[in-house]
């Protein structure tokens, strides 16, 4: 019995571009696999030390699997820095209600859920190096929050009166934000809270000595 004859036209040729895409896809799958392994490994570590470190894990969000893996652990600290997270879901505050420190720095967030006010034990919050244009109102409602790091954002708007009545806030870093002269003056009226600000550059039109 003769083997079937193949017409050259029947053999599918893979273009160089398709070959490159296939290689790229294989690399992406490999990287994703490594990222998943890293996340699971760090969750297992957190089950022992109550410190969940998911920094630099290529996360776009907090995976649902994390909540499942940590369901029997009373977390005290959570580090989500150095990812590409755009938002924190409301259920985060429910699942991790006992944390005292939360690091959300170096992500792509522009707002926070109001449910974070339910974090009754949170004392330190880092939202630096994100894309906030206003200081999230919820930061003034977290009952035990003492230190707030909000430097290196695009914050131009702050509700100073709301900030004045923050229940426990002692320190806030607002350096490297494009705050107006008026906002600098208003923040200067807050005496109970220590505020770090980048010295404002005087515009040419403001310099009356010219």
C-alpha positions in Angstrom: 0.0 0.0 0.0 1.4 3.3 -1.1 1.6 6.2 1.4 -0.7 9.1 0.5 0.8 11.6 -1.9 1.0 15.2 -0.6 0.6 18.2 -2.8 3.0 20.9 -1.9 0.1 23.3 -1.7 -1.5 21.3 1.1 1.4 21.8 3.5 0.7 24.9 5.6 3.6 27.2 5.7 4.2 29.3 8.8 5.3 32.8 8.0 8.2 34.4 10.0 5.7 36.8 11.6 3.5 33.9 12.8 6.6 32.0 14.0 7.6 35.1 16.1 4.1 35.3 17.5 4.2 31.6 18.5 7.5 32.1 20.3 6.2 35.2 22.0 3.1 33.4 23.1 5.1 30.5 24.5 7.3 33.0 26.5 4.1 34.7 27.8 2.7 31.4 28.9 6.0 30.6 30.6 6.1 33.9 32.4 2.5 33.7 33.5 3.2 30.2 34.9 6.1 31.6 36.9 4.0 34.5 38.2 1.3 32.1 39.4 3.9 29.9 41.1 5.3 33.0 42.8 1.9 34.1 44.0 1.0 30.7 45.4 4.5 30.4 47.1 4.1 33.8 48.7 0.6 33.0 49.9 2.0 29.9 51.6 4.7 32.0 53.3 2.0 34.4 54.5 0.1 31.6 56.1 3.1 31.3 58.5 4.2 34.9 59.1 0.9 36.8 58.4 2.7 39.1 56.0 1.5 38.8 52.4 4.1 40.1 50.0 2.8 40.1 46.4 5.1 42.9 45.2 6.6 42.6 41.7 4.2 39.8 40.7 2.9 41.3 37.4 -0.6 41.5 38.9 -3.3 43.6 37.2 -5.6 42.8 40.1 -5.7 40.8 43.3 -6.5 37.3 42.1 -9.6 35.6 43.6 -7.4 32.6 44.4 -5.4 34.8 46.9 -8.6 35.4 48.9 -9.2 31.6 48.9 -5.7 30.7 49.9 -5.6 33.2 52.7 -9.1 32.5 54.0 -7.9 31.0 57.3 -5.0 33.4 57.9 -5.3 36.7 59.9 -3.1 38.9 57.8 -1.3 41.8 59.5 0.5 43.3 56.5 -0.1 43.3 52.8 2.3 44.5 50.1 1.0 44.8 46.6 3.6 47.3 45.3 5.3 47.2 42.0 2.5 45.7 40.0 0.1 47.2 37.4 -3.0 47.1 39.5 -5.7 49.7 38.6 -8.2 49.2 41.4 -8.8 47.4 44.7 -12.1 45.6 44.9 -14.5 46.4 47.8 -14.2 42.8 49.1 -10.5 43.4 49.9 -11.5 45.2 53.1 -13.8 42.3 54.1 -11.3 39.5 53.4 -8.3 41.3 55.0 -10.0 43.3 57.7 -7.2 42.9 60.3 -4.3 44.3 58.4 -2.2 47.1 60.0 -0.1 48.0 57.0 -1.1 48.2 53.3 1.4 49.0 50.5 -0.2 49.9 47.2 2.7 51.9 45.8 4.1 51.8 42.3 0.8 50.7 40.6 -1.7 52.4 38.3 -4.5 53.3 40.7 -6.5 56.5 40.6 -9.1 55.8 43.2 -9.8 53.6 46.3 -13.0 51.9 47.3 -14.9 53.5 50.2 -15.0 50.1 51.9 -11.3 50.6 53.0 -12.8 52.7 55.8 -13.8 49.3 57.3 -10.1 48.4 57.9 -10.4 49.1 61.6 -6.7 48.2 62.4 -5.0 49.9 59.4 -2.3 52.3 60.7 -0.1 52.8 57.6 -1.2 53.2 54.0 1.2 53.7 51.0 -0.4 54.9 47.8 2.7 56.7 46.4 3.8 56.4 42.8 0.3 55.9 41.3 -2.0 58.1 39.2 -4.3 59.8 41.8 -5.3 63.3 40.9 -7.2 63.8 44.2 -6.5 62.5 47.7 -9.0 59.7 48.1 -11.7 60.8 50.6 -11.7 57.3 52.2 -8.2 58.0 53.6 -9.7 60.5 56.0 -12.2 58.0 57.3 -10.0 55.0 58.2 -10.3 55.0 62.0 -6.7 54.1 63.0 -4.7 55.4 60.1 -1.7 57.3 61.3 0.7 57.5 58.4 -0.4 58.1 54.8 2.2 58.1 51.9 0.7 59.8 48.8 3.9 61.3 47.2 4.7 61.1 43.5 1.1 61.2 42.2 -0.7 63.9 40.2 -2.7 65.2 43.2 -4.0 68.7 42.7 -7.2 68.5 44.8 -7.4 67.9 48.6 -10.4 68.4 50.9 -8.4 70.1 53.6 -11.4 70.3 56.0 -12.0 66.5 55.6 -8.3 66.0 56.2 -8.5 68.2 59.3 -11.0 65.8 60.9 -9.2 62.6 60.0 -9.6 60.6 63.3 -6.0 59.5 63.8 -3.8 60.8 61.0 -0.4 62.1 62.3 1.7 62.2 59.1 1.1 62.6 55.4 3.7 62.7 52.6 2.5 64.8 49.7 5.8 65.5 48.0 6.1 65.5 44.2 2.5 66.4 43.6 1.4 69.4 41.5 -0.3 71.3 44.3 -1.3 74.9 43.8 -0.1 77.8 45.9 -3.5 78.0 47.5 -3.4 74.4 48.4 0.0 74.8 50.0 -1.4 77.7 52.1 -4.5 75.7 53.1 -2.4 72.7 54.1 -0.2 75.0 56.2 -3.2 75.6 58.5 -3.2 72.0 59.6 -1.3 72.0 62.9 -2.1 68.5 64.2 -0.8 66.6 61.1 2.8 66.7 60.0 2.8 67.2 56.2 5.7 66.7 53.9 5.6 69.0 50.8 7.9 69.6 47.9 8.9 73.3 48.1 6.8 75.1 45.5 8.6 76.8 42.6 7.6 80.4 42.2 6.3 81.1 38.7 7.8 84.0 36.9 4.5 85.9 36.9 4.5 85.6 40.7 8.0 87.1 41.2 7.4 90.8 41.7 11.1 91.5 41.9 11.5 91.0 38.1 
